[in-house]
Amino acid sequence: MLLVNLYKVHLKKRYTQSEVVKATKLSPVTVNKIFNSTPHDFKFSTIEKLAKFIGCNALDLIIEVPSERTF
């Protein structure tokens, strides 16, 4: 499973959720899910907006965690 991880970036930059919402035009609900690392189906455009705002590569925001399900 892939998750959007803002933990390292958030610790360095200290953005608030409201700052991210204003700058990226993402919904507050989406930003809240990202800040809380809630598993959710995010669009690539969402991750690209976040990366552009933060000034990093989109792949820097994505981490892979072991899935509980096996296929």
Summary of the structure (lengths in Angstrom):
residues: 71
radius of gyration: 12.1
end to end distance: 12.3
largest distance: 39.4
contacts: 160
relative contact order: 0.25
helix: 54%
strand: 8%
